[in-house]
Amino acid sequence: MLDLINLRKTFNPRTVNEKVALDGVNLHLDDGDFVTIIGGNGAGKSTTLNAIAGVWPVDEGQILIDGQDITGLPEHRRALLLGRVFQDPMTGTAATMQIEENLALAARRGQKRTLRIGITRQERALYRDRLATLGLGLEDRMTAKVGLLSGGQRQALTLLMATLKKPRLLLLDEHTAALDPRTAAKVLELSRQIIEENQLMTLMVTHNMRDAIAYGNRLVMMHEGRVILDIAGEQKKHLTVEMLMNEFAKASGDEFANDRALLS
């Protein structure tokens, strides 16, 4: 389970640039929940993911995974519980290393370093099988440098690396926003496939209302650092963009004004 309890974060406090990013965020995820998060610019979406990942400390509140309080843990120790894919396809992989070397780094995360051979025959066979599930032909290019891959191929590889050790929580931070529509759709389907096959508890931030509605079993909308909507079950299955905008207006007392979300 994931529990976010009254998370608060203010950047540049007591200055002219003060910004309340999280204003009492409360959220509970059960094992296997796939939650999409949407909201306008500055709503607190990515800030929430950064708080969970430990990029910086929160001012108040608690973050619990499976009942373990990780609020005070440094970022590198939380990494053992988390998998994350960022918006920029260039983040999350080592461009000058081979595909198989990147996978080896992901597979050995958290393990002690030894002097044994770099990649064993068994490991190479496992990586080939996993790459084949992507349907991108990368299993035949395992010694290619990652920097030679397209943005979509690189993001698919990053997704595979983030889930190779089946994390307790997968964080997807607008991970298709930098891709063209066709490639984004492919990466989203791969995401859905991997999440469902491994029953991964997932938080996916997106700016696209249609994607937020189409994917996951729950939809959370944020506004001004707070969770204002949490839609699941039959209500989500029958949700439309127009209905979501109306729900936002009722919950926030404001109109949803985000061109990226409305035009996607």
N, C-alpha and C positions, 0 to 999 in steps of 0.2 A: 504494500500500500504506500501511497504518497499522501502526506498531510502538510499543507501550508497553513500556518496558523498566525493570523494577524500580522502579516509581513508588511513592514514599513521601511521605505528608503527615500531619503532626501539628498539630492546632490547639491553641492555648494551651499550648505545651510548658512543662514544669516548673512548672505551676500545678495547683491542685486541680481545674481544669476541663479538664485535658489529655485530648485525644481523638485516638487514632490512627485517621485516616480512610482512609488507603491504606497497606497494609502489604506492599509488594513486588508491585504489580500488573504482570503480564506478559500481553500480548495482541497477537496478530498478525491483521490483516485483509488479505485480498487484494482486488484491484480488483473491485468488483461484489458483495462480501459484504454481506449484510443481517443484522446480528446483533442479537438482542434480549437485553437484560440485565435480570435479575430478582434479587431478594434482599429480605431483611427490612429494617426501618427501621435506618438507620445502617450498612448493608452496604458503602456506598461507591459506589453506582451513580451518583448525580448528581454526587458529588465527582469521579468519573473524568471525566465530561463537562466539568465546570468546569476540570479540570486541562488537558484537551485544548484547550479554548477560551481558556485563559490568563486566567481570572478572577482567579487568584492563582498564584504560583509554587509548584512542588513542592519538597520538601526534598531529594529525591534522584531519580535516574532520568532517562530520556530519552523524548522524544516525537518520532517521526519520521513524516513524511508524504511518500511517494514518495522515501524516502531522505534528505530534507531535515530536519535537526534544527531543530525549532521550539521547543524547550524554553525558550530564552531570549527568544523574540520577544514583544513586547507584544501585548495582546489585539487592538488595532485592525489590526495587521499579519497576524495569524492569520485575521482575518475574511475576507481575500481568498481563503482556501482552504476556508473552512467555511460551511455553512448551518446554522441552528439554529432550532428551534421549542420554546418553553417550555410549561410546564404552564398558566400563566395566559393565557387568550385576549387579555387586555388588554396583554400584553407582545409586542413585536415589530412593532407597527404604530403609526402616529401617528393618534390618534383624531380630531383636528380637521382632518385633511387628507383629500382625496378618495381614492377607491380607486385611480384612475389615477395620482395623485400619489405614493401609497405605492409603487406598482409602479415608477414612474420612479426613486424613490430606490433601490430594490433593484437595478434594471437598471444604474444608474450608480455602484454601489458601487466604490470604488477608482479612479474616473476623476477627472481634473482638472476643476474647475469652470470653466465658460465663461459668456459673456453671451448665448449663443444662446437661441432660443425654448424655453420650458419643456418642452413635449411636442410632438413632431412628428406629422404625420399617419401616418407609417409606424409610429412607436412606438405610437400609439393603436390602430392596427389589430392590431399584435402583441399588445397587452395584451387586446384584445377576444377574440382567438382563444384565448389562454391561459386567460382567465376562463371561456370557454365550455366548456372541458374539465372544469371542476369540476361542471357540471350544476346550478348553484345560481341561475342567472339573473343573476349579478353583472355579466355583460357588458352588460346593459341598465341598469346603475346605476353606471356608471363615475365619475360626478361626485358620487355620494352620499358623505357623510362616513362614514368607517370606524366612528366611534363609534356610528352608528345600526344597525350590523349585529348579528346575534345572535352568541352565543359560537361556535357551530359555523361560521357564515359567516366570522367573523373569523379563526378558527384555520385554515380552509381557505385563506384569503387569505395568512396568514402562511406557510403551507406552500408556496404558490406563489411568494411573494417569496423564501423561503429557497433555492429550487431554480431560480430564474429564470436564473441565470448558471452553472448546473451546477457546484456546488461539488465539490471533491475528496472531501469528507467531509460527510455530513449527520448532524446530531445532533438526535434527537427525545427530549426530556426529559419523559416522562410527558405527552405533548402532548394526550391525550384524557381525562386524569384529572378535569378540571373540567367535563366535558360529560356530558349525560344519555346513557344507554346507546344509544339510537337514533342520536343525533348522533355519538357516539364511534365507532360502527360505520361510519358514513358517512365520517368523517375518516380512519379507519384504512384503508378501502378506497381512498380517494383517495391516501393515502400509499403504499400498495402499488403502485398504478397508476403514480404519478410515479417511484417508485424503480425499478420494472422497466423502464419506457419509457426512462429515462435511464441505466440501469445504474449507479446511484449507490451508492457505498460508504457504508453507513449503520450507525449505532449507535442503537438505540431502547430507552430505559429504560421499563419498564412495571411496574406493581404487579399486573397481571392475569396469572395463570399461563396461562389459556387463550389469551390474546392472544400471550403469549411463545412458546407452542407453535405457534400457527396461523400466525404471520408470520415471515418471514425464513428463511434457509437454515442459520442457526446460533443456538443458545441458550447464553448464558453466565449462570451463577449466581454471585453474589458473597456473601461472608459475612465479616464482621469485617475488611473492607478487603482481601480477597484473592479471586482467582478460584478457585473450588473445582470448578466444572463447566463443560465446554465440549462441547456436544452438537451434532452435525451429521449430515448424510447420512440414511441409512435409519433410524438410531437416533432422530433427531428426528422423522421422518415418522410413526413408530409410537408416539411418546411420548404419555402421558396424564398428567393432573395427579397421579394416585396414584403412577405410576412416577417422576415428577419429585420428589415428596416423599420417596420411598424413596431415590432417588439422593442427594438432599440429606442425608438422615440418615446414609447410608454415608460420604459425603465429609466431612461436618463433625463427625460424632459427636454431633449434636444434632438436635432436632426443629424443623421449620420452623414458626415461630409468628408469623404476620402475618395479622391478620384481614382486611385489605383484599385481600390476594392470595387467601386461601382462600374468601372470600365473594363475590368478583367473578364 
